[in-house]
Amino acid sequence: MTSAQRLEDIMEPDEAKLIRKTVREVVEKEIMPVRRQIDEDKEHIIVNRILKKLLVDLGFQKAAFPPEFGGLGLINAINLITAVEELARGDAGIAVSVGCVEWALAPILFPPYRNEKLLKEFAPMFMTDKPTLACFAMTEPESGCDIENFALKGKKIRTRARLEGDYWIINGVKQWPSNTDASLYCVVCTTDPALGEEGIALIYVPRETEGVSVGEIYEKAGMAADKNGVIYFDNVKVPKWYRVAGPGDDAKLLRQQISLGAIGSAAISIGSALNVFEIVNDYTGKRIVADKPIKEHSICAGILADMCIGIETARTYLYHVTYMFDHPEIYGPRWSEELHAKARIAKVYAAEVATMVAEKAMQLMGSFGYSRDSGVEKHWRDIVETIIWEGGAQLGRLDIARYFCNLKTL
């Protein structure tokens, strides 16, 4: 690093800056004018139009694939969080849906488990002019956060994969995954719960495979653009080589996935918080109380300052953890306990900061803050989900304490 380089430029290189600029332009043009309607768009007509613009026209669905398979070769975490942060400024559900395409493909994209054979197999699905979604299918009805609790070593996974000759036979149910209505699933399975981590298997399943069916899509308080529901696997048969790695290695990749998901979740929270701050800063500069703008009153200025403190610290820490993820040659493997704990910090902190920012903004804006017209209440509803998923703030804190406090019994 030369003396002329800023830390911000090291953590967000020119490629990521270009992604930020491009995505922001699309958000301002395509999402901001209609984002209130997105929550009312039961048929996803508006959402599908926006997804086509992002996934096909801008190339997000093929961005992470290597150029030799028709992709753009933009595979790293900083590119992902830059895109989802900017998308979440407009609509967090859109950010989730787009970001989860790369998240579901991540197990076969990153070294040392980069799987050229599977990349070549599935690339044609994404090199089309049709919006194509991917889904990381993890959570189950019987054991939600238990799958993400590494102390349980995969023993609570109920979706079973049985090897018969050269094929896996998969049976089970997945509930609540983002992009439930996808074209390709990366399914978290177990070959035998008694094997613990050795039994964990990540297996890809195309949607059209016989035995795959999608049930009810849930209605939620927020994030309407991201479809969550139930996926059934009934004697689903896929080739043996559709498994990502193998015994023990798939467990490492699952930890990597949780860490990457936490990083992406933090980016979504921060993107939402940034837009809330933009809204409240503008409002408090125009709204006159006692003959001067609201933000010129010291008590209100202090509240705005707290928002800035939270956003800036959450964002800086997120970029630090993202840099760690992208540089395993310096910080160690992406599935390390250290990176996992720090990714959890980024996620828990960013989600709680975003909640605080939205709540404080509504207090400063009064009735207009929680009206549908302001945009703040939409972010407030969306942010709630970022706190809940991936085991919630409680499992996040437990993972943090396990590493930093060297817990032995929890």
N, C-alpha and C positions, 0 to 999 in steps of 0.2 A: 504494500500500500504506500503510495507516494504521499508527500505532504499536501499535494493539491487535491487529493481525493477526500470527499466527505463520506462519513459513515453511511449516510442515507444512500449514496450512490453505490457503495459496496453491496449493501443488502438488497437494493432494488436496481438492478442493472438496466441498461438502455432498452433491452428487449421487453422487460416488464413495464417500463415507463410507456413504451409504445402501446402495449396491451391496455394499460390504464387509459390512455388517451382515446384509443379506438372504442373501448367499451363504454366510456363515459359519453361519447358522442351518440352511441346507439341508445343508451339509457335515456338521455335527455330527449331524444327524438321519438323513440318507440315505446318506452315504458312510462315515463313521467306523465304524459298526457292522459293515459288510460289506467293508471295503477289502481284507482278506486274501483273501476269496473272489473278488474281482474278477480276480486273477491266475489263478485256477483256473476261471473262468467261460468255458469254451471256446465256448459258444453265445452269449455276450454277453447272456444273459437279464438279469442284474443290471445290466450296463452300459446296456442299452437302457431299462430302467426309470428309471435315474438320468438318462439323457439326455433322456427325455421330461419329467421333472420340471424340468430346467434349460432345455431348449430350448423346450418348449411351455408348461408351466405358469408358469414364470418369464419366458418371452418372450425368451430370449437369441437365438433364431434370427431374430427380427424386430427386435431391439433397435436395430441400426444403421440400418435403413431409415427414410427420412423419414416423418413422420406422414401426409402426403398419399398414401402408398402402403400405409398400414396399420401402419407401424412405430412405434418409440418415439423415434426421433431422438436416440439416445444415442451418436452417432458422435464419439469422440475416443479418443486412446491411453490417457489416464488411466483411463477407464472399463474399457477392455480389460484393462490390467495389474492393476487392482484385482480384477477378477473372476477372472482366471487365477491370480493369487497366492493368493487364498483357496481356489480349487478345488484348487490344487496342495498345499495343506496336507493335503488329504484324499487325493487321487490325482492324480498328475501327468498320467497318460494321459487322464483325464477333462478336465483343464484344457486339454490340447492339442486334444482333439477339439472342445470348445466354442469355444476361442479361434480355431481355424483356420476356423471359419465366417465370422467377421468378417474374418480375414486374407485369405481368398479373395475377399471382396467389396470389400476396401479400395481396389483400383484404380479402382472406379467411384463410391466414396463421398466421397473427399476432394477439395476444390477444389485446383487449378483444373481438374482433369480429371474432376470429378464428371459422371457420364453419366446424365442423367435418363431417357433412352430405354431404356437397359439396366436401370436400377433398376425402371422400370415393367414391363419385360418379365419380369424374374425375381422380382419381389416376390411374386406369387401362390404360387410354390413354397414360400415360407417363412411365409406367413400361414395356416397350416393347423394342425390338431391332431395332425399326424404329425411326429415328429422328422425334421428335414431338415438334412443335412450339406452343406458346401461344401468344396472341395479346391483348394489352390493347387498345381498340378502342374508341378514344375520339374525335379527331379533325373532324370537319365537313366542307363541302364546304362553307356554308353560314356564319359560325362563328368559325374561327380557334382559335385564342387566347382568344376569348370571353368566351369559356368554362373554360379556366384556370384562368380567371380573377374573383376572388372571390367576388369582389365588385358587380358583376352582378348577383350573387347568383343563378346561373344555369338557369336564365330566357332566355338565348340565345341558350340553347340546343334545337335542332330541332328533334332529334331522339326520337320518342314517344313510350312509353310503356303503353298499355291499358290492364287493368285486366278484363278478362272474366272468371268468375268462378274460377277454379284452374289453370288458364294459363295466362301468359303474351303474348300479341300480340304486336310485335315490328315492327315499320316501320321507315325507315330513311336511311341515307347514311353517312358513315364514310370515310374520305379521309386522306391519308398520314400516317396512323399508321404503326409503325414498325411491321414486321412479318405479313404483310397483308395476305399472303398466309399461314395462320395458321390452326391448328386443333381445337383450342378453343379460343373464344373471350370473353373478359370481356367488355361489352358494356356500355358506359355512356349514359343514357337515362334520359328523364323526364316523369313523369306521367301527369304533367300539368305545363307548364312554369309559370303560374300565382302563383303557390305555392312556387316559389323560391327554396330555399334549401330543403324545405320539399318535393318537387317534384323530386329531384335528385334520380336516381336509378341506381345501378350497377347490371347488370344482365348478367349471363353467358349464352353463346350460342355456342353449338358445331357446327363445320363447316358443318356437314352433315345434319343439320336441314333444312327442306324444307323452301324455301324462301330466303336462304342465297346464295349470289353469289358474286364473286370477278371479278372486271373489270380490267382495264389497270394497269400494273405495270410500274412505271415511270423509265425513264433513268435519272440519276443524275450526278452531277459533281464528287461526291465521294460516299463513303459508298455503293459501288455496291453490297456487300454481303448481305445487309439488304434490303428486298423487301418492297417498299412503293407503295401503290396504292389506289384503291377504293373498299369499301365493301358495298353491297346493302342488306338491310333487308326489305323484302316484305311480310308483314303479317306473320312474323316468330313467331311460337308458341312454347313456352317453359314452363315447369312447374313453378308454382308460387314460389316454394321454391328455384328456381335458382337465385332469388334475394339475394344479399349478406346479407343485414341487414334490413333496413327499412327506413321510413321517418326520415330525420334529421341525422340518423346514416350514411347513404350512402354519405351524403355531407361531413361528417367528414372523411370518408374513401377516398373520392376524393381528399381532401386536403392532406391527408397522402400520396396518390399516387403521387401527384405533387411534394411533398417534397422528396420522395424516388427517383423519376425520376430525380430531380435536383442533388441529391447526386450521382446517377449513371452517369449522364452526366458529372459531374466534374471529376469522375474517368476515364472516357473515354478520356477526354481532357488531363488529366495528363499523362495517359499511352502513348498517342501519343506524347506529349511533351518530355517525358523521352527518347523515342526512337530517336526523332529528335536530342536531345542533345547528345546521344551516337554517332550518325552519324557525327554530326558537330565537336564534340570533337576529334573523330578519324581523320577526314579529316584535321582539322587545326593543328593536331600534325604531319601530314605527308607532307603536302603541304609546300614547301619552298618558301619564298619570302624575298628578300634582305638578303639571306644567313642564314635565320633561320625560323623555323616553324611559320606559321601564328599566332598561339595562343601565341607565345612568344613576339609578338608586343603588347605594352601596350593598344593601342586602341582596338585591337581585344580581348585581355584578359578582358577588361572592358565589352564588349558586351557579352562574355561568362558568366561573373559574373552576369549580369542582367538576363540572362536565369536561372541561378542557383537560384537567389533570387526569381524569379517568381515561379519556380517549387516547391521549398522548402516551401515557404509560402502558396501556393495554396494547396499543399499536406497536410501540417500540419493542416490547417484550415478545409480541407475536413475530416480528421480523427477526429477532434474535433466534427464536426457536426454529423458524423456517430456514434460516441460514444453516443451523445445525443439521436439519433434515437433509438439506441439499449438499452438505459437505461431510459425508461419513468418513472420508479419508482423514479428517481432522478430529471429529467428535465421536467417532465410533459408529457401529451399525445403527440403522434406522429403527431397529426393534429393541434397542437397549432400554434398560429400566430408567436411566437418567433422562433420555429423550422423551420417553413415555410420560414420566412425571412432569417434565417441563411443558410438554404439550398439553397436559391436563391443566396446569396452572394457566396457560394462555387461554384455554377454553372457558374454564370456570370464571376467571377474572373478567374476560371480555364480555361474557354473557351478563354478569352481574353489573358491570359498568353500563352496558347498553340499557339494561332495565332501569338503573338509576337515572340515566340521561333522559329516557322517555318519561319517567314519572315526574322528574323535576321540570321537564319542559311543559307537561300538562299543568303543573301547578303555576308556572309563570304565565301560561297562556289562558288560564281559566277555562271557561266553557268551550272556547274555540279549540283548546288543546285536545279535548276528547271528542270533538265533532268529527264526522267522516271527512269533512272538507279539508282539515288541516294536514292530514298525512301522518301526524304523530301517533294517533291511536292505532293506525295500521301497523306501524313499526312496533308499537308496544305489544300488540297481539302476536306478531311474528316472532319477536324476541323470546317470548315465553317458551317456544318449542326448542330453541337452542339451549336453554337451561336443562330441559328435560331429557333430550336424547343422549345417547352414548352413556347410559347409566346414571344420568343426572349429576347434579353438583355434589351429592353425597358420595357416590362411587369415585368421582373425580378427586375429592378431598382425601378419600381413603388411599387411592393410588399415590397421591402426593406424599401423604404421611408415611406410607410404606417405604418409600425411597429415602426421603429426607430425614425421617425419624427412625429408620432401620427397624420397623415393626416386624415382629416375629410370629405373632399369634393371630393377626387379623388378615 
